[in-house]
Amino acid sequence: PSPCRHWSHSGERWLNAHTILANCFANVGRNDEALVLHRAIYAKIVATLGVSHEETIRIGCNVSVSLLALKRWDDLKSLVCDQLLPAPRRSLGADHDLTLRLDQNLATALGCDPKRTRDDLLEAETILQDVIQRNRRVFGPAHPETLRAEQSLSIARARLARA
């Protein structure tokens, strides 16, 4: 039986219950199941709120994190570039935490994909340099997101040196 069968299917309750369940799946390493739920939630919220609503973008970010965990680099790059990043850049701005997170997820996909090219690594480096600059301005130099981006940049540069 479905773990959700006792929950109301009304909008907000459905969204909250399924988001919690998807995050629980991700937290215990059941990333395939988390991805299925995150995608279902994303489809429902896009239909309800549209692509530019902050909650839609937040859920889209969850989809990207699931793809990242599953190392589905091509799917992640396509989703972030084609569907997710244009909306937050337009509606939330380049300095919003969701836009920054999506940029960093894209850079990670570019740098971690085993099929990466030198150009992919250069693009990842450029994106991360920009993310770090914006993170420092928005959050400060000691913020965990800034530190995470700096670590990602170090990894990208090391891969670039070996390429």
Secondary structure as the mmCIF struct_conf table of DSSP 4:
data_model
#
loop_
_struct_conf.conf_type_id
_struct_conf.id
_struct_conf.beg_label_comp_id
_struct_conf.beg_label_asym_id
_struct_conf.beg_label_seq_id
_struct_conf.end_label_comp_id
_struct_conf.end_label_asym_id
_struct_conf.end_label_seq_id
TURN_TY1_P TURN_TY1_P1 PRO A 3 HIS A 6
BEND BEND1 TRP A 7 TRP A 7
BEND BEND2 SER A 10 SER A 10
HELX_RH_AL_P HELX_RH_AL_P1 GLY A 11 ASN A 27
TURN_TY1_P TURN_TY1_P2 VAL A 28 GLY A 29
HELX_RH_AL_P HELX_RH_AL_P2 ASN A 31 LEU A 49
TURN_TY1_P TURN_TY1_P3 VAL A 51 SER A 52
BEND BEND3 HIS A 53 HIS A 53
HELX_RH_AL_P HELX_RH_AL_P3 GLU A 54 ALA A 69
TURN_TY1_P TURN_TY1_P4 LEU A 70 LYS A 71
HELX_RH_AL_P HELX_RH_AL_P4 TRP A 73 SER A 78
HELX_RH_PI_P HELX_RH_PI_P1 LEU A 79 LEU A 84
TURN_TY1_P TURN_TY1_P5 LEU A 85 LEU A 85
HELX_RH_AL_P HELX_RH_AL_P5 PRO A 86 SER A 91
TURN_TY1_P TURN_TY1_P6 LEU A 92 LEU A 92
TURN_TY1_P TURN_TY1_P7 ALA A 94 ASP A 95
BEND BEND4 HIS A 96 HIS A 96
HELX_RH_AL_P HELX_RH_AL_P6 ASP A 97 CYS A 112
TURN_TY1_P TURN_TY1_P8 PRO A 114 LYS A 115
HELX_RH_AL_P HELX_RH_AL_P7 ARG A 118 VAL A 138
TURN_TY1_P TURN_TY1_P9 PHE A 139 PHE A 139
TURN_TY1_P TURN_TY1_P10 PRO A 141 ALA A 142
BEND BEND5 HIS A 143 HIS A 143
HELX_RH_AL_P HELX_RH_AL_P8 PRO A 144 ARG A 162
#
